[in-house]
Amino acid sequence: MRKRRTRGARLPYGTLVAAATAALLATLVTPADARPEPAAPAGSTAPTGSAALPRSSASAVRESRPVHSYADAIRESVWVDTGLDGDGDGRTDRVAVDIVRPRETAASGRKIPVIMDASPYYACCGRGNESQKKTYDADGNPVQFPLFYDNFFVPRGYAFAAVDLAGTNRSDGCDDVGGRSDVQSAKAVVDWLNGRARGYTSRTGDTRSRATTWSTGNVGMIGKSWDGTIANGVAATGVEGLKTIVPIGAISSWYDYFHSQGAPLYNANPSWLSEYVNSPEAQARCGAVQDRITAGTPYSGDRTAAWTERDHVRNAAKVKASVFVVHGQQDLNVRANQFGQWWDALGAQGVERKIWLSQTGHVDPFDFRRADWVRTLHRWFDHHLLGYENGIDREPVADIERAPDRWTTDRQWPPRGTAATTLRPTPGPASGPGVLSRAPAAPGATAVFTDDPGLGELDWAARIDTATPEKAGFVTRPLSGDLRISGSSKVTVTATPTTATAHLSAVLVDLGPDTIRDYGAAGEGITTLTDRTCWGASAPGDSACFKETEANTADVGYTVVSRGWADLGTWADPREERPLTPGRAYTMTLDLAATDHVVPAGHRLALIVGGTDKDLLDPPSTTPTLTLDLARTSARLPLVGGAAAFGRATSGPYPAVPSLTPSLSGAVPPAAVAGPRLPGFGAAR
């Protein structure tokens, strides 16, 4: 972790200037091997596949252009009063806001909108694929703003604001891991930009700084993981002036980051995250806050007031901003249920939405679809913050990555004609899997498995065609046509445990060979190259040039499509775990993560029910054997075309079953993803 610099003897002014200049020049301006920002296709303002604008509105299309100097931009720091006293020192906390904005618009008196990234990571860990941190000159003025947002958008007439959450970097207070302090850290800045909160030119002084002299008050928040989570939380307050948010791999409910229906995931207490991101000062003064977090978020998975405070989905009705969601469908850090429940809640409230779903893990779109991402984000902010009529609001809502670097679009998501379809498991041969179809099991039919914490979903899928004791598996016949799953699935089980505690896992698996992004490898689906491309303008100490990436792929014999976990002890009340009575049957429904996946003709679809999913779910305190009542067990899948589509895909000519046997030259599973990680850590923080 980064250590805070201590003040020593005051150096002569000339020495400070020389040192600062040398540091700036040593950082980088534009690398010699960097390529300039690629131009948009000639005559085009929309990504490939977008709807063409009517001829009559072509003259209304506008695009902000890089006409302002980035090198001469105003760089300043402001401390905004949050109105909270999180560290209990008797004065309200101020959060640091580092701002870069065009000097030309300030000189002419023209007001501009603001793009904001509020983060706890600017000092401890860094942002982006290259782990960039904020840097400052000898006088404490901001020099490097991580990521490309400043380089690209400031020359185009935007301001960029990088906010240190309370307790982190140069801010007062204590980080509370998604709670009131986290959200208020950024909301107060939106209020300040609109003239409703106080800002100061220093951390402790009384000299006021007013944003209304240069800010229109229109704000767009963006960020990956924890940063995007803050954007979700601020939008859920309904604050005026927040026009749009772009949450990337973001959390919508902190409970669901640490637990899944009562079952603990990873290290299921958030207090250690607070310790990790707090500044050294905050670590010394924020012990009481961490104790409150620990007490309010029990490992048992019981839902408490602290979890309710950190649930943004419940406040979707307050959201006034448009929302552009980006998520990796194989993100095993911030799992895909986080975007699914948020997307559905926003849709129920009529919020304007757009979505990109990739095959990656926890990766920023800048690192898996760079040119299209920058172009699309540019048009999104131009429309929502500058009011330009560029047609992006009339284009297809969803972009889905079907194979590495191959994308499709949908006018709405899930697409029209998607319907929940009930599939049912029935017994199969004693030596093989059961059957997954529309036909119900006969009364009394069962399947039995024993929890084995040493095995997980990839092990289960690899051995689907063999009856093994740690899972219950059910497969369709080989499909005669493609079958598309789009949205969130549910699996209802009736299970009888042999012990007082039991955890359940349910996974959907596409059984068949494919080439996918290797989401389990270190890059979570990308490989970082050495060449750089430039996205905007550079200045001493802040380069617009970033390392290129390419898809890192794996040939596999099966692909996990969606997953969900639960503590069977929450069968009666999702807010509280209860001891189970061995020998008694319990019925509960597991919520599976949202997905959009096409199971191609010739493949099979599998439903697997097991206990502990290794490296993803913590085991229960006992080792139960569970008996499933198959007549009272089912899966409800959102199928495009509904039951009729399933019927067509499971009739007709009977394709051959592809082999699932891995070999050195054939299909192998992706590398396993193991261990707890910070929300924000991954291929690109």
C-alpha positions in Angstrom: 0.0 0.0 0.0 1.1 3.5 -0.6 2.6 5.3 2.4 1.8 8.9 3.1 4.8 11.3 2.7 5.9 13.0 5.9 6.9 16.7 6.0 10.6 17.3 6.5 12.9 20.3 6.3 11.7 22.9 3.8 13.8 22.7 0.6 14.9 25.8 -1.4 12.4 26.9 -4.0 14.9 26.2 -6.9 15.5 22.7 -5.7 11.7 22.0 -5.5 11.2 23.3 -9.0 14.1 21.3 -10.4 12.9 18.1 -8.7 9.3 18.6 -9.8 10.3 19.3 -13.4 12.5 16.2 -13.5 9.7 14.1 -12.0 7.3 15.4 -14.6 9.6 14.8 -17.5 10.5 11.3 -16.3 6.9 10.2 -16.0 5.9 10.3 -19.7 4.2 12.5 -22.3 3.7 10.4 -25.4 5.7 7.2 -25.7 7.7 7.0 -28.9 6.0 3.8 -29.9 2.4 5.1 -29.3 -0.1 5.3 -32.1 -2.5 8.2 -32.3 -6.2 7.9 -31.6 -7.9 6.1 -34.4 -10.3 8.2 -36.4 -14.0 7.4 -36.7 -15.0 5.8 -40.0 -15.5 8.4 -42.7 -18.9 9.9 -42.8 -20.0 7.9 -39.7 -20.9 8.9 -36.2 -22.5 5.7 -35.0 -21.0 2.3 -34.3 -21.4 -0.5 -36.8 -24.9 -2.0 -36.6 -26.6 1.1 -35.3 -29.8 2.4 -36.8 -29.3 5.1 -39.4 -30.7 8.5 -38.6 -33.5 9.8 -40.8 -32.3 12.1 -43.5 -34.3 15.0 -42.2 -32.4 14.9 -38.8 -28.9 14.5 -40.2 -28.2 18.3 -39.8 -29.1 18.0 -36.1 -26.2 15.5 -35.4 -23.5 17.2 -33.4 -20.2 16.0 -31.9 -17.9 17.7 -29.5 -14.5 18.3 -31.0 -11.0 18.5 -29.4 -10.6 22.3 -29.8 -9.3 23.1 -26.3 -5.7 22.8 -25.0 -5.2 20.0 -22.6 -1.7 21.1 -21.7 -2.9 24.5 -20.7 -6.0 23.3 -18.9 -6.8 24.5 -15.4 -5.8 21.9 -12.8 -7.1 22.4 -9.3 -8.1 20.7 -6.1 -11.2 21.5 -4.1 -12.4 20.1 -0.8 -16.2 19.6 -0.6 -18.0 19.5 2.7 -20.1 16.3 3.0 -22.1 17.4 6.0 -21.1 14.2 7.8 -18.6 13.6 10.6 -17.6 10.0 9.9 -14.4 10.1 11.9 -16.0 11.7 15.0 -13.4 14.6 15.2 -16.1 17.2 15.8 -16.0 18.8 12.4 -17.7 17.8 9.2 -15.7 15.8 6.7 -14.3 17.3 3.5 -13.6 15.1 0.4 -10.9 16.0 -2.0 -11.9 16.6 -5.6 -9.1 17.0 -8.3 -10.4 18.8 -11.3 -9.1 19.5 -14.8 -11.1 21.8 -17.1 -10.4 23.8 -20.3 -8.8 27.2 -19.7 -10.5 28.6 -22.8 -14.1 28.1 -21.6 -13.2 29.6 -18.2 -11.7 32.7 -19.9 -14.8 33.2 -22.1 -17.2 32.6 -19.2 -18.8 29.5 -20.9 -20.1 26.9 -18.5 -19.4 23.2 -19.1 -20.6 19.8 -17.9 -18.6 17.5 -15.7 -17.6 13.8 -16.0 -16.9 12.4 -12.5 -15.1 9.2 -11.3 -15.4 8.9 -7.5 -13.1 6.2 -6.2 -11.4 4.8 -3.1 -8.4 3.5 -5.2 -6.6 6.7 -6.3 -3.8 6.3 -3.8 -3.8 2.7 -2.4 -4.1 0.7 -5.6 -4.5 2.6 -8.8 -7.0 2.6 -11.7 -7.1 0.8 -15.0 -5.1 -1.9 -16.6 -1.9 -0.1 -15.7 -2.8 0.7 -12.1 -2.5 4.4 -12.5 -2.5 6.6 -9.4 -3.1 10.2 -8.9 0.1 12.2 -8.8 0.8 15.8 -7.6 3.5 18.4 -8.0 5.6 19.7 -5.2 2.9 22.2 -4.3 0.2 19.5 -4.1 -1.4 20.4 -7.4 -2.8 17.5 -9.5 -0.6 16.3 -12.3 -1.8 12.8 -13.4 -5.5 11.9 -13.6 -5.8 8.1 -14.1 -7.5 6.6 -17.2 -8.3 8.4 -20.4 -11.4 10.4 -19.5 -9.5 13.6 -18.8 -7.2 13.4 -21.9 -10.1 12.7 -24.2 -13.0 14.8 -22.9 -11.3 18.0 -21.5 -10.2 19.0 -25.0 -13.8 18.5 -26.1 -15.2 20.9 -23.7 -15.8 18.9 -20.5 -14.4 19.1 -17.0 -13.2 15.9 -15.4 -13.4 15.5 -11.6 -11.7 12.7 -9.7 -13.2 12.3 -6.2 -11.4 10.7 -3.3 -14.0 8.9 -1.2 -14.1 9.8 2.5 -11.1 8.3 4.3 -9.0 7.8 1.2 -6.1 9.7 -0.3 -6.5 13.4 0.7 -10.1 13.2 2.1 -11.3 13.5 5.7 -13.6 10.9 7.3 -13.6 7.1 7.1 -14.5 4.8 4.2 -17.6 2.7 5.2 -17.6 0.3 2.2 -20.7 1.4 0.3 -22.6 3.0 3.2 -23.8 6.5 3.7 -20.3 8.0 3.8 -19.3 6.5 0.5 -22.4 7.7 -1.3 -22.4 11.1 0.3 -18.8 11.6 -0.7 -19.8 11.8 -4.3 -23.4 13.2 -3.9 -22.0 16.2 -2.1 -19.8 16.9 -5.1 -22.8 16.8 -7.4 -24.5 19.2 -5.0 -21.4 21.5 -5.0 -21.3 21.5 -8.8 -25.0 22.7 -8.7 -24.4 25.3 -6.0 -26.0 23.4 -3.2 -22.9 22.4 -1.1 -19.8 24.2 0.1 -16.4 23.7 -1.4 -13.1 25.1 -0.2 -9.7 25.7 -1.7 -7.9 23.7 1.1 -8.6 20.8 3.4 -8.8 23.0 6.5 -9.1 26.6 5.4 -12.2 28.9 5.0 -11.6 30.2 1.5 -14.6 29.2 -0.6 -14.5 27.7 -4.1 -17.7 28.0 -6.2 -18.3 25.7 -9.2 -21.4 27.5 -10.5 -19.1 30.1 -12.2 -17.9 27.4 -14.7 -20.2 24.3 -14.3 -23.6 23.8 -16.0 -24.5 21.4 -13.2 -24.8 18.6 -15.6 -22.9 15.6 -14.3 -22.1 12.2 -15.7 -20.6 9.6 -13.3 -18.5 6.7 -14.6 -16.4 4.1 -13.0 -15.5 0.4 -12.8 -16.3 -1.8 -9.8 -16.3 0.2 -6.6 -16.3 3.4 -8.6 -19.3 2.3 -10.6 -21.0 1.1 -7.4 -20.7 4.7 -6.1 -22.3 5.9 -9.3 -25.2 3.5 -8.8 -25.6 4.7 -5.2 -25.6 8.4 -6.0 -28.1 7.8 -8.8 -30.3 6.0 -6.3 -30.5 9.2 -4.2 -32.3 11.0 -7.0 -29.9 13.9 -6.7 -30.6 16.8 -9.2 -28.0 17.4 -11.8 -26.8 13.8 -12.2 -27.8 13.3 -15.8 -26.3 9.9 -16.5 -24.2 7.1 -15.0 -21.9 4.5 -16.6 -21.4 1.7 -14.1 -18.8 -0.9 -15.3 -18.7 -4.2 -13.5 -20.5 -2.5 -10.6 -22.2 -3.6 -7.4 -25.9 -2.8 -7.0 -26.3 -4.5 -3.6 -23.4 -5.0 -1.3 -25.1 -7.8 0.5 -25.1 -9.7 -2.8 -21.4 -9.1 -3.2 -20.6 -10.8 0.1 -23.5 -13.3 0.3 -25.9 -15.1 -1.9 -29.2 -15.8 -0.3 -27.6 -16.3 3.1 -24.6 -18.3 1.8 -21.2 -16.5 2.4 -19.0 -15.8 -0.6 -15.3 -15.3 -0.2 -14.4 -13.4 3.0 -17.9 -12.4 3.9 -17.3 -9.2 5.9 -16.5 -5.9 4.4 -14.6 -4.3 7.2 -11.2 -5.4 5.8 -12.0 -3.5 2.6 -12.2 -0.3 4.7 -8.9 -1.0 6.2 -7.3 -1.6 2.8 -8.4 1.6 1.1 -8.3 4.0 4.0 -5.4 6.4 4.1 -2.7 5.9 6.8 -4.4 8.8 8.7 -7.8 7.2 8.4 -6.5 3.8 9.5 -5.4 5.3 12.7 -8.7 7.1 13.5 -11.4 4.8 11.9 -11.3 1.7 14.1 -14.7 2.4 15.5 -16.2 2.7 12.1 -14.7 -0.7 11.1 -16.1 -2.2 14.3 -19.6 -0.9 13.4 -19.3 -2.4 9.9 -18.3 -5.8 11.3 -21.1 -5.8 13.8 -23.7 -4.7 11.3 -22.7 -7.2 8.5 -22.6 -10.6 10.2 -20.9 -13.6 8.5 -24.1 -15.6 9.1 -25.6 -13.8 6.1 -28.6 -12.4 8.1 -29.9 -9.3 6.4 -29.5 -6.2 8.7 -30.0 -2.5 8.6 -26.4 -2.1 7.4 -27.1 -4.2 4.4 -30.3 -2.3 3.6 -28.3 0.9 3.7 -26.0 -0.5 1.0 -28.8 -1.8 -1.2 -29.3 0.5 -4.2 -31.8 -1.7 -6.0 -34.5 -0.8 -3.4 -34.2 2.8 -4.4 -34.4 2.4 -8.2 -37.6 4.4 -8.2 -35.6 7.5 -7.3 -33.2 7.2 -10.2 -33.5 10.2 -12.6 -30.3 9.6 -14.6 -29.9 7.5 -17.7 -27.9 4.3 -17.1 -25.3 2.7 -19.4 -24.5 -0.7 -17.9 -21.3 -2.6 -18.8 -20.6 -6.0 -17.3 -18.6 -9.2 -17.9 -20.8 -12.2 -18.0 -18.0 -14.3 -16.5 -17.1 -11.8 -13.8 -16.6 -13.9 -10.7 -15.6 -10.9 -8.6 -18.6 -8.6 -9.1 -20.9 -11.3 -10.3 -23.5 -10.9 -13.0 -26.5 -11.0 -10.7 -25.4 -7.4 -9.7 -26.2 -6.0 -13.1 -29.2 -8.2 -13.7 -31.2 -7.1 -10.6 -30.3 -3.5 -11.2 -31.2 -3.6 -14.9 -34.6 -5.2 -14.1 -35.4 -2.7 -11.3 -34.5 0.3 -13.5 -36.6 -1.1 -16.4 -39.6 -1.4 -14.1 -39.2 2.4 -13.3 -38.9 3.4 -17.0 -35.3 4.6 -16.7 -33.5 5.1 -20.0 -30.9 2.3 -20.3 -28.2 0.9 -22.5 -26.1 -2.3 -21.9 -22.9 -4.0 -23.1 -22.3 -7.6 -22.0 -18.9 -9.1 -22.7 -17.4 -12.6 -22.4 -14.8 -11.3 -20.0 -14.4 -11.4 -16.3 -13.8 -8.1 -14.3 -12.5 -6.1 -17.3 -13.1 -2.5 -18.5 -14.4 -2.1 -22.1 -11.4 0.1 -22.8 -9.5 -3.1 -22.6 -11.7 -5.4 -24.6 -13.4 -3.2 -27.3 -11.4 0.0 -27.1 -12.2 2.0 -30.3 -15.9 1.2 -30.2 -16.1 2.0 -26.5 -14.5 5.4 -26.7 -16.7 6.3 -29.7 -19.8 5.1 -28.0 -19.0 6.7 -24.7 -18.2 10.0 -26.5 -21.6 10.0 -28.2 -23.4 9.0 -24.9 -21.9 11.9 -22.9 -22.4 14.3 -25.8 -26.1 13.4 -25.9 -26.8 13.3 -22.1 -24.5 16.1 -20.9 -24.4 18.5 -23.9 -27.8 17.7 -25.3 -26.6 16.9 -28.7 -29.0 15.0 -31.0 -26.7 12.4 -32.3 -29.2 9.5 -32.4 -27.7 7.3 -29.7 -31.0 7.2 -27.9 -32.6 5.6 -30.9 -30.1 2.8 -31.5 -30.2 -0.8 -30.3 -30.1 -0.9 -26.5 -27.9 -4.0 -26.1 -24.5 -5.1 -27.4 -23.7 -8.8 -26.6 -20.3 -10.5 -27.2 -21.1 -13.9 -28.7 -17.5 -15.0 -29.3 -14.2 -13.3 -28.7 -14.4 -9.9 -30.5 -17.7 -10.9 -32.2 -20.7 -8.8 -31.2 -24.4 -8.7 -31.9 -27.0 -6.1 -31.1 -30.6 -6.1 -29.8 -33.2 -3.4 -30.0 -34.2 -4.2 -26.4 -32.9 -6.5 -23.7 -33.9 -9.1 -23.0 -35.2 -9.3 -26.6 -38.8 -9.2 -27.5 -40.3 -12.7 -27.4 -38.3 -13.9 -24.4 -40.4 -15.9 -22.0 -39.8 -17.8 -18.7 -39.9 -21.5 -19.6 -40.1 -24.2 -17.0 -37.7 -27.2 -17.5 -37.8 -30.2 -15.2 -35.2 -32.8 -14.1 -36.0 -36.5 -14.3 -33.9 -39.6 -13.5 -31.5 -41.0 -16.1 -29.5 -44.2 -16.2 -27.8 -45.2 -13.0 -24.3 -44.6 -14.5 -25.0 -41.3 -16.1 -26.8 -37.9 -15.8 -30.5 -37.3 -15.4 -32.7 -35.8 -18.1 -33.6 -32.1 -18.5 -36.8 -31.5 -20.5 -40.3 -30.2 -20.2 -41.7 -33.5 -18.8 -42.2 -33.7 -15.0 -40.6 -36.4 -12.9 -42.8 -39.1 -11.5 -43.8 -38.7 -7.8 -41.1 -40.1 -5.6 -38.2 -39.7 -8.1 -35.1 -38.5 -6.3 -31.4 -37.6 -6.8 -28.8 -37.6 -4.1 -25.5 -35.8 -3.6 -23.0 -35.1 -0.8 -21.3 -31.8 -0.4 -17.7 -31.9 -1.3 -16.0 -28.4 -0.7 -12.9 -29.6 -2.7 -14.9 -29.6 -6.0 -16.7 -26.9 -8.0 -18.6 -26.1 -11.1 -15.8 -26.9 -13.5 -15.3 -30.3 -11.9 -19.0 -31.0 -12.0 -19.3 -30.0 -15.7 -16.3 -32.0 -16.7 -17.9 -35.2 -15.2 -21.4 -34.5 -16.2 -21.8 -37.8 -18.1 -20.7 -39.8 -15.1 -22.8 -40.3 -12.0 -20.5 -38.8 -9.2 -21.4 -38.4 -5.5 -20.9 -34.6 -5.3 -23.5 -33.4 -7.7 -26.9 -34.1 -9.4 -26.7 -33.4 -13.1 -29.4 -33.3 -15.8 -29.0 -32.7 -19.5 -31.1 -32.1 -22.5 -30.8 -34.2 -25.6 -28.4 -32.7 -28.2 -30.1 -29.7 -29.7 -31.2 -29.7 -33.3 -31.3 -25.9 -33.3 -29.8 -22.9 -31.4 -31.3 -22.1 -28.0 -30.9 -18.6 -26.5 -31.0 -17.8 -22.8 -31.5 -14.1 -22.2 -32.0 -12.7 -18.6 -32.2 -14.2 -15.1 -33.1 -17.8 -14.3 -34.5 -19.4 -11.2 -34.1 -22.9 -9.9 -36.5 -24.2 -7.3 -35.4 -27.3 -5.3 -37.0 -29.4 -2.7 -34.1 -30.9 -0.7 -33.9 -33.1 2.4 -30.6 -32.6 4.3 -28.9 -35.0 6.7 -27.4 -32.2 8.8 -28.5 -28.9 10.4 -26.7 -26.7 7.8 -26.5 -27.0 4.1 -25.4 -24.8 1.1 -26.7 -25.2 -2.4 -25.3 -24.3 -5.8 -27.1 -24.4 -9.1 -25.4 -23.9 -12.4 -26.4 -23.9 -16.1 -23.8 -25.3 -18.5 -23.4 -25.4 -22.2 -22.0 -28.8 -23.0 -20.0 -28.7 -26.2 -16.7 -27.5 -27.7 -16.2 -23.7 -28.1 -13.5 -21.0 -28.1 -14.2 -18.5 -25.4 -12.3 -15.7 -23.6 -10.2 -17.3 -20.8 -12.0 -15.5 -18.0 -10.2 -17.6 -15.4 -6.7 -16.6 -16.4 -4.8 -13.7 -14.9 -6.2 -11.2 -17.5 -9.7 -12.5 -17.1 -10.1 -12.7 -20.9 -7.5 -10.2 -22.2 -3.7 -10.1 -22.8 -1.9 -6.8 -22.4 0.5 -6.0 -25.2 3.4 -3.6 -25.3 2.3 -1.3 -28.1 0.3 1.8 -27.1 -2.5 3.9 -28.7 -3.4 7.4 -27.7 -6.9 8.6 -26.8 -6.9 12.3 -26.4 -4.1 14.8 -25.6 -1.1 14.3 -23.4 0.7 16.7 -21.1 3.9 16.3 -19.0 3.1 13.7 -16.3 -0.2 12.6 -17.8 -0.2 10.6 -21.0 -3.2 9.8 -23.2 -1.4 6.6 -24.4 -2.2 3.2 -23.1 -1.1 -0.3 -23.7 -3.1 -2.2 -26.3 -4.8 -5.5 -25.4 -6.1 -8.5 -27.3 -8.5 -11.4 -26.5 -6.9 -14.2 -24.5 -8.9 -17.3 -25.6 -9.3 -20.9 -24.4 -10.7 -24.0 -26.3 -13.2 -25.6 -23.9 -15.4 -28.6 -23.9 -18.1 -26.9 -21.8 -19.0 -23.4 -20.7 -20.7 -22.4 -17.4 -23.5 -20.1 -18.5 -25.0 -19.0 -15.2 -24.7 -19.8 -11.5 -26.5 -19.1 -8.2 -25.9 -20.1 -4.5 -28.0 -20.2 -1.4 -28.0 -21.3 2.3 -30.9 -23.8 2.6 -31.4 -22.4 6.1 -33.0 -19.2 4.6 -35.8 -21.3 3.0 -38.4 -19.7 5.2 -37.1 -16.1 5.6 -34.4 -14.7 3.3 -33.4 -12.3 6.1 -32.3 -14.9 8.6 -30.7 -18.3 8.6 -32.4 -21.0 10.7 -31.0 -24.5 11.7 -32.3 -27.3 9.5 -34.0 -30.4 10.8 -32.2 -33.5 9.4 -34.6 -35.7 7.5 -37.1 -32.8 6.8 -37.7 -31.6 3.2 -37.3 -27.9 2.5 -38.3 -26.0 -0.7 -36.5 -22.8 -1.8 -35.8 -20.9 -5.0 -32.2 -20.0 -6.0 -31.7 -16.9 -8.1 -29.2 -17.4 -10.9 -27.1 -14.6 -12.4 -28.4 -12.8 -15.5 -26.8 -13.9 -18.8 -27.2 -13.9 -22.5 -25.9 -17.1 -24.1 -26.7 -19.1 -27.2 -26.4 -22.9 -26.8 -25.7 -23.9 -30.4 -27.2 -26.8 -32.3 -25.3 -30.0 -31.5 -24.6 -28.9 -27.9 -26.6 -29.9 -24.8 -27.8 -27.7 -21.9 -27.2 -29.0 -18.4 -28.6 -28.1 -15.0 -26.3 -29.1 -12.1 -27.2 -28.9 -8.5 -24.5 -29.3 -5.9 -23.3 -28.1 -2.5 -20.2 -25.9 -2.1 -18.9 -24.4 -5.3 -15.2 -24.4 -4.7 -13.4 -21.0 -4.7 -16.7 -19.2 -5.1 -18.8 -20.3 -2.0 -17.7 -20.9 1.5 -18.8 -24.4 2.8 -21.3 -24.9 5.6 -20.3 -26.0 9.1 -21.3 -29.6 8.4 -21.0 -32.0 5.4 -24.5 -32.7 4.4 -25.9 -35.3 2.0 -29.0 -33.9 0.3 -31.8 -35.7 -1.4 -33.7 -33.8 -4.2 -37.3 -34.5 -4.7 -37.3 -34.2 -8.5 -41.1 -34.0 -8.8 -40.8 -30.7 -6.8 -37.6 -29.4 -8.5 -37.6 -27.2 -11.6 -35.7 -24.5 -13.5 -37.4 -21.4 -15.0 -35.2 -20.1 -17.9 -35.7 -16.9 -19.9 -35.7 -18.4 -23.4 -36.0 -16.3 -26.5 -39.1 -17.8 -28.1 -40.2 -19.4 -24.9 -41.4 -23.0 -24.7 -41.9 -23.2 -28.4 -38.2 -22.4 -29.0 -37.2 -25.2 -26.6 -39.5 -27.6 -28.3 -38.1 -26.8 -31.7 -34.5 -27.1 -30.4 -35.1 -30.5 -28.8 -36.9 -32.1 -31.8 -35.9 -33.0 -35.3 -32.7 -34.9 -36.3 -30.7 -36.2 -33.4 -27.1 -34.7 -33.6 -24.1 -36.6 -32.3 -23.0 -35.8 -28.7 -19.7 -34.0 -28.7 -17.0 -35.5 -26.4 -16.3 -33.7 -23.2 -13.0 -35.5 -22.6 -10.2 -32.9 -22.2 -6.9 -33.6 -23.8 -3.6 -31.7 -24.3 -4.6 -30.9 -27.9 -8.3 -30.5 -27.3 -10.8 -28.8 -25.1 -9.8 -27.8 -21.6 -11.6 -25.6 -19.0 -10.4 -22.1 -18.3 -8.0 -21.6 -15.5 -9.7 -21.6 -12.1 -10.5 -18.3 -10.4 -9.7 -18.6 -6.7 -9.6 -16.5 -3.6 -11.1 -13.3 -2.3 -10.3 -10.1 -4.3 -11.2 -6.5 -3.9 -14.1 -5.1 -5.9 -12.1 -3.2 -8.4 -9.3 -5.7 -8.7 -9.0 -7.9 -11.8 -7.6 -7.5 -15.2 -8.2 -3.8 -15.0 -8.9 -2.2 -11.7 
